[in-house]
């Protein structure tokens, strides 16, 4: 089934458009003129929903986030190449090869070990080389953008590298990888802090991630930055706390349920309807 054959329910599409319009307005209200990227987290939602937002929002919504590697890969096969996919779930080493072969995978936002850096770099490089020779008429896939995930809350249940030397070392590894681009840092943080966040009540996890960004710029800027500076963004903020994250300096927010509504059980989810 191609995207032209995929059915879009008009009522569902209207609801999605209304909900993402509201989120965009809320972002604009606190962004102070900054361009904040909205990643619509479409995990466990059908490709039909994504296509509806691409076709019926203005400007079109193109950045979509997925938590499960296989789900992202399957959706990428049936949706337009213009989608800019973000992998935001827990990254396993075994995912790296197949994810790196998605031509329009725009960012991997959950990199937390040097082994995963090496694997993503290796397989993206192989894919770019093979793609250039086998599909000369298609646009060549670009370097993968990377967010280093930092465990700012120190919770054992959370993925991410430790703040400090470990984060600096991992950023260095990405900066020296020829097929990767260090876009910035990402955190999820503690749920309790997220719930308590408001534009006036700053989240400790957001503050920690900002401090990590400043540390990396200080430690690695003279080596890798332009004029001694590194341009690194912060990716923090989800449905519960994205406005507070933007006030704290986030350049990207990941919003799912506020746009798409309650998710089904994973066992009941459909790739397309």
C-alpha positions in Angstrom: 0.0 0.0 0.0 1.3 3.4 -0.9 0.5 6.7 0.8 -1.9 7.6 -2.1 -3.9 4.4 -1.3 -4.0 5.0 2.5 -7.4 6.1 3.8 -7.7 9.2 6.0 -10.8 9.6 8.1 -11.9 13.2 7.8 -13.1 13.4 11.4 -9.9 12.0 12.8 -7.8 14.3 10.5 -9.7 17.3 11.7 -9.1 16.4 15.4 -5.4 15.8 14.8 -5.0 19.2 12.9 -6.8 21.0 15.7 -4.7 19.4 18.4 -1.4 20.1 16.7 -2.4 23.6 16.0 -3.1 24.1 19.7 0.4 22.7 20.6 2.1 24.9 18.0 0.3 28.0 19.5 1.4 27.1 23.0 5.0 26.7 21.7 4.9 30.1 20.0 3.5 31.7 23.2 6.6 30.8 25.3 9.4 30.6 22.6 10.2 34.3 22.6 10.7 34.3 18.8 13.0 31.3 18.8 12.4 28.5 16.3 11.5 25.4 18.4 11.3 22.1 16.6 8.1 20.1 17.3 8.5 16.3 17.0 5.1 14.7 16.9 5.6 11.4 18.8 3.5 8.9 16.7 4.5 5.6 18.5 1.7 3.0 18.3 -0.4 5.3 16.1 -1.1 4.3 12.5 0.7 5.7 9.5 -2.7 7.2 8.4 -2.5 9.7 11.3 1.0 10.8 10.2 -0.1 11.2 6.6 -3.1 13.3 7.7 -0.8 15.7 9.6 1.6 15.9 6.7 -1.1 16.7 4.2 -3.5 18.8 6.2 -1.4 21.0 8.5 0.1 24.3 7.4 3.1 24.3 7.3 3.1 20.5 6.9 4.3 18.5 10.0 7.3 16.6 8.9 9.2 15.7 12.1 7.8 12.5 13.7 9.3 10.4 16.6 9.1 6.7 17.2 10.1 4.6 20.2 10.3 1.2 18.6 12.8 0.5 15.8 10.8 -2.0 13.9 7.7 0.3 13.9 9.8 3.2 12.6 11.2 1.1 9.8 7.8 -0.3 8.8 6.3 3.2 8.7 9.2 4.6 6.8 8.6 2.0 4.0 5.0 3.2 3.3 5.2 6.9 4.0 6.7 9.7 1.9 10.4 10.2 1.9 9.8 13.8 3.1 9.1 12.5 6.7 12.0 13.4 9.0 12.1 10.5 11.4 13.4 10.7 14.9 14.3 7.5 16.9 13.6 8.5 20.5 13.2 5.1 22.3 15.8 3.1 24.1 18.5 2.2 21.6 19.8 -1.3 21.5 23.0 -2.2 19.7 21.1 -4.6 17.5 18.9 -1.8 16.2 21.7 0.3 14.9 22.3 -1.5 11.5 18.6 -1.4 10.4 18.0 2.1 11.7 21.0 3.4 9.9 19.6 2.1 6.6 16.4 4.3 6.8 17.2 7.0 4.2 15.2 9.7 5.9 16.1 8.9 9.5 16.8 12.4 10.6 18.0 12.0 14.2 18.8 9.3 16.7 18.0 10.9 20.1 18.9 8.2 22.5 22.6 7.5 22.0 24.2 6.6 25.4 27.3 4.5 24.7 30.4 4.7 22.5 29.6 1.2 21.0 26.3 2.6 19.6 28.1 5.6 18.2 30.6 3.3 16.4 27.8 1.0 15.1 25.6 3.9 13.8 28.7 5.5 12.2 29.8 2.3 10.5 26.4 1.3 9.1 25.4 4.8 8.0 28.7 5.1 6.2 28.1 1.7 4.5 24.6 2.7 3.6 25.6 6.1 2.1 28.3 4.4 0.0 26.0 1.6 -1.3 23.1 4.0 -1.9 25.2 6.4 -4.0 26.1 3.6 -6.4 22.8 1.7 -6.5 20.3 4.7 -6.6 22.1 7.5 -8.4 18.8 9.3 -9.2 17.8 9.4 -5.5 19.1 12.0 -3.1 22.0 10.6 -1.1 21.1 10.0 2.6 22.8 12.5 4.8 24.8 12.1 8.0 22.8 11.1 11.0 22.0 13.7 13.5 22.7 12.5 17.0 21.5 13.6 20.4 23.4 12.2 23.4 21.0 11.1 26.0 22.0 12.2 29.5 20.6 10.6 32.6 20.1 13.9 34.4 17.9 12.4 37.2 20.3 9.6 38.2 17.5 7.0 38.1 18.6 3.5 37.5 15.4 2.9 35.4 16.4 5.7 33.0 18.7 5.3 30.0 21.4 7.8 29.3 25.1 8.4 30.2 26.2 10.0 33.4 26.7 13.8 33.5 30.2 15.0 33.4 33.2 13.2 32.0 31.2 10.4 30.4 29.0 12.8 28.5 32.0 14.8 27.3 33.7 11.6 26.1 30.6 10.4 24.3 30.2 13.8 22.6 33.9 13.6 21.5 33.2 10.2 19.9 30.3 11.6 17.9 32.3 14.6 16.8 35.0 12.4 15.4 32.6 10.0 13.6 32.6 10.9 9.8 29.0 9.8 9.2 27.4 11.4 12.3 26.6 14.9 13.3 26.4 16.0 17.0 23.1 17.9 17.1 22.9 18.2 20.9 21.9 16.6 24.2 18.6 15.0 25.2 17.0 14.1 28.5 13.8 12.6 29.7 14.2 13.2 33.4 12.2 12.3 36.4 8.4 12.0 36.1 7.8 13.8 39.4 9.9 16.8 38.2 8.1 16.7 34.9 4.7 16.9 36.4 5.7 19.8 38.7 7.3 21.8 35.8 5.7 25.1 34.8 7.2 28.1 32.9 7.8 29.6 36.4 9.0 26.5 38.2 12.2 25.3 36.5 12.8 21.5 36.2 16.1 20.3 37.8 16.7 18.0 34.9 16.5 20.8 32.4 19.0 22.8 34.5 21.3 19.9 34.6 21.2 19.4 30.8 21.9 23.0 30.2 25.0 22.7 32.5 26.1 19.7 30.5 25.8 21.6 27.3 27.9 24.4 28.7 30.5 21.9 29.9 30.8 20.3 26.5 31.2 23.7 24.8 33.9 24.6 27.3 35.7 21.2 27.0 35.4 20.6 23.3 34.7 23.9 21.7 38.2 24.9 20.9 38.9 21.5 19.3 35.7 21.1 17.3 33.8 24.4 17.3 33.7 27.2 14.9 35.6 30.1 16.3 36.0 28.1 19.5 32.3 27.5 19.9 30.0 24.5 19.5 26.4 25.0 18.5 24.5 22.3 20.5 20.8 22.2 21.0 18.9 20.8 23.9 16.0 18.3 23.4 13.9 18.2 26.5 10.2 18.5 27.2 7.2 16.3 26.4 3.4 16.6 26.7 3.4 17.3 30.4 6.2 19.9 30.5 7.1 21.2 27.1 6.3 24.8 27.8 8.6 24.8 30.8 11.3 23.1 28.7 11.1 25.8 26.1 11.4 28.6 28.7 14.5 26.7 30.0 16.1 26.8 26.6 15.0 23.7 24.8 15.3 23.8 21.0 13.1 20.7 20.5 10.1 19.2 22.2 8.6 15.8 21.8 4.9 15.8 22.1 2.7 12.7 21.6 -0.5 12.1 23.6 -1.5 15.8 23.5 -1.6 15.5 19.7 -2.6 11.9 19.1 -4.6 11.1 22.2 -4.4 7.9 24.3 -2.3 5.2 22.8 -3.5 1.6 22.4 -1.7 -1.4 23.9 1.4 -2.3 21.9 -0.2 -5.7 21.1 -3.2 -3.9 19.6 -1.4 -1.2 17.6 -1.6 -1.2 13.8 1.0 0.2 11.4 -1.8 1.3 9.1 -5.6 1.2 9.1 
